[in-house]
């Protein structure tokens, strides 16, 4: 048989085989994958299967002609094995199989942080707030700790965010809780201020929940640009505290303006400024109520205060996992010392950490990998600790 006839014969056979395989796929495809774009997906798979079958047929007859079919099927077996390993995490299985998670003896007495109360030799650590959203914490002039927690509440028609305020004395004892009906109030220098409705409360300072009116200036925007600029310059010089917020007028069409809340001569006042006076008004006072972190203008984020009281000791690698994105993480326990006065509080916590931050690298880069925060103040007879921005522990003497 001529070479031309042989090629025609094999081409016809390959097309027939490819057609048969494609037909079988077309029958079973709707059962395999359904949903949006499924038909388009099956079309491209069918085309690829048809062309690939023809190509593989000629590769097969070539290896058969040189009597090297074991090479072909061996290569296919190796390729399939590599695909299986890459997609079934077989390598993770063997790495876990040979991983030694034996805990060194010196960490056997560390206490699990998931307990609400941890007892140590001279100290006691209590979980006083266990929330899911970031807390605010502020220390008043009377050394009372005010903690703001945002809770999610659901009605029949909508989900609401409700603020709850807790107060602790200088000994760390719970004093009172306050839950206003209006969650638009913000905590600023010990006052609860409602910017939209121009009132404030003094509950954090004296327990009074009554509304006190904020005096307003230029609420009708009658000041021209020069008069606004002069007024701003005056209260910036005299005000004890101040902050600004972008607002919108109630009437239609609504327009944007800046409202500055400032305290002058023991009174809170509000000044309305529109686009006639374009200038930046610097805040004066504690804008971010966080005892563990401060706002970095260079990094545009909250940064933990330097703290030597938290000393990460060891991460116990128990089980390695790989996510769908390919990232590898260890399930294990982090062992940490919390230094309080002359005492060492030994704690552990179950964590999932990326492989790049476990072991010695975690201890060497505590600022970057910081998970725990600690706060102490000589005016307080207790310390604060947290492992999550929504939680708060109080450490007191037994």
Residue pairs with C-beta under 8 A, 6 or more apart in sequence:
1 9
10 57
10 58
10 61
11 54
13 57
14 53
14 54
14 57
14 58
15 54
17 53
17 57
18 49
18 50
18 51
18 53
18 54
18 57
19 50
21 49
21 50
21 53
22 46
22 49
22 50
22 53
25 42
25 45
25 46
25 49
26 42
26 46
29 42
29 45
29 46
30 38
30 42
33 41
33 42
59 72
60 69
60 72
63 69
63 71
63 72
84 90
85 91
89 322
92 320
92 321
92 322
92 328
95 320
96 319
96 320
99 317
99 319
99 320
101 316
101 317
101 318
101 319
101 332
103 316
104 314
107 313
107 314
107 316
107 335
107 348
109 346
110 335
110 346
110 347
110 348
111 118
111 119
111 120
111 346
111 347
111 348
112 347
112 348
112 349
112 350
113 347
113 348
113 349
113 387
114 349
114 350
115 127
116 126
116 127
116 130
117 124
117 125
117 126
117 127
118 124
118 125
118 345
118 347
119 398
120 343
120 345
120 346
121 343
122 343
122 397
122 398
123 340
123 343
123 345
123 395
123 396
123 397
123 398
124 395
124 396
124 397
124 398
125 345
125 347
125 385
125 393
125 394
125 395
126 393
126 394
126 395
126 396
127 391
127 392
127 393
128 147
128 166
128 168
128 174
128 392
128 393
128 394
129 135
129 147
129 149
129 166
129 390
129 391
129 392
130 390
130 391
131 149
131 150
131 151
131 390
131 391
132 152
132 390
133 149
133 150
133 151
133 152
133 389
133 390
134 150
134 389
134 390
135 147
135 148
135 149
135 389
135 390
135 391
135 392
136 146
136 147
136 148
136 187
136 289
136 290
137 145
137 146
137 147
137 148
137 289
137 290
137 291
137 292
137 384
137 392
138 145
138 146
138 148
138 187
138 190
138 204
138 286
138 289
138 291
139 145
139 146
139 291
139 377
139 380
140 146
140 190
140 204
140 205
141 190
141 205
142 170
142 205
143 169
143 170
143 377
143 379
143 380
144 167
144 168
144 169
144 170
144 175
144 204
145 167
145 168
145 169
145 172
145 380
145 384
146 165
146 166
146 167
146 187
146 190
146 204
146 289
147 165
147 166
147 167
147 168
147 392
148 163
148 164
148 165
148 187
148 289
149 163
149 164
149 165
149 166
149 390
150 161
150 162
150 163
150 164
150 183
151 161
151 162
151 163
151 164
152 159
152 160
152 161
152 162
153 159
153 160
153 161
153 162
154 160
160 183
161 183
162 179
162 183
163 179
163 180
163 183
163 185
164 177
164 178
164 179
165 177
165 178
165 179
165 180
165 187
165 192
165 203
165 204
166 174
166 176
166 177
167 174
167 175
167 176
167 177
167 178
167 204
168 174
168 175
168 394
169 175
170 379
170 380
170 381
171 381
171 382
171 396
172 380
172 381
172 382
172 394
172 396
176 207
178 203
178 209
180 192
180 201
180 209
182 194
182 197
184 194
184 195
184 196
184 197
185 192
185 193
185 194
185 200
185 201
186 192
186 193
186 194
186 195
187 193
187 204
187 289
188 241
188 243
188 261
188 285
188 286
188 287
189 241
189 263
189 285
189 286
190 202
190 204
190 205
191 200
191 201
191 202
191 204
191 205
191 268
192 200
192 201
192 202
192 203
192 204
193 199
193 200
193 214
193 261
193 268
194 200
195 245
195 247
195 259
195 261
195 270
196 247
198 213
198 214
198 216
198 270
199 211
199 212
199 213
199 214
200 211
200 212
200 214
200 268
201 208
201 209
201 210
201 211
201 212
202 208
202 212
203 209
212 268
214 261
214 268
214 269
214 270
215 267
215 268
215 269
215 270
216 269
216 270
216 271
216 272
217 231
217 269
217 270
217 271
217 272
218 228
218 231
218 271
218 272
218 273
219 270
219 272
221 257
221 272
221 274
223 231
223 276
224 276
225 276
225 277
228 273
228 274
228 276
228 277
229 277
229 279
231 271
232 260
232 271
232 273
232 277
232 279
232 281
235 242
235 260
235 262
235 264
235 269
235 271
236 242
236 281
236 282
238 264
239 262
239 263
239 264
239 284
240 262
240 263
240 264
240 284
240 285
241 262
241 263
241 284
241 285
242 260
242 261
242 262
242 263
242 281
242 283
242 284
242 285
243 260
243 261
243 262
243 283
243 284
243 285
243 287
244 258
244 259
244 260
244 261
244 281
244 283
245 258
245 259
245 261
246 256
246 257
246 258
246 259
247 256
247 257
247 258
247 259
248 254
248 255
248 256
248 257
249 255
249 257
255 274
256 275
257 272
257 273
257 274
257 275
258 272
258 273
258 274
258 281
259 270
259 271
259 272
259 273
260 270
260 271
260 273
260 281
261 268
261 269
261 270
262 268
262 269
262 270
262 271
263 269
287 295
288 294
288 295
288 302
290 302
291 375
291 384
292 304
292 305
292 373
292 374
292 375
292 384
292 386
293 302
293 303
293 304
293 305
293 373
294 302
294 303
294 305
295 301
295 302
295 303
296 302
296 303
304 367
304 370
304 373
305 375
306 367
307 373
307 374
308 339
309 338
309 339
309 340
309 374
309 376
310 336
310 337
310 338
310 339
310 366
310 370
310 372
310 373
310 374
311 336
311 337
311 338
311 339
312 334
312 335
312 336
312 362
312 363
312 366
312 369
313 335
313 336
313 337
313 363
314 334
314 335
315 330
315 332
315 333
315 334
315 335
315 351
315 353
315 358
315 359
315 362
316 332
316 333
316 334
316 335
317 330
317 332
317 358
317 359
318 330
318 331
318 332
318 333
319 330
319 331
319 332
320 328
320 329
320 330
320 331
320 355
321 328
321 329
321 330
321 331
321 352
322 328
322 329
323 329
327 354
328 354
328 355
329 352
329 353
329 354
329 355
330 352
330 353
330 354
330 355
330 358
331 350
331 351
331 352
332 350
332 351
332 352
332 353
332 358
333 348
333 349
333 350
333 351
334 348
334 349
334 351
334 353
334 362
334 371
335 346
335 347
335 348
336 346
336 347
336 348
336 349
336 372
337 344
337 345
337 346
338 344
338 345
338 346
338 347
338 372
338 374
338 385
338 395
339 345
340 376
340 383
340 395
345 395
349 387
351 371
353 362
357 365
357 369
362 369
371 387
372 385
372 386
372 387
373 384
373 385
373 386
374 383
374 384
374 385
375 383
375 384
375 385
376 383
376 384
381 396
381 397
382 394
382 395
382 396
383 394
383 395
384 392
384 393
384 394
384 395
385 393
385 394
385 395
386 392
386 393
387 393
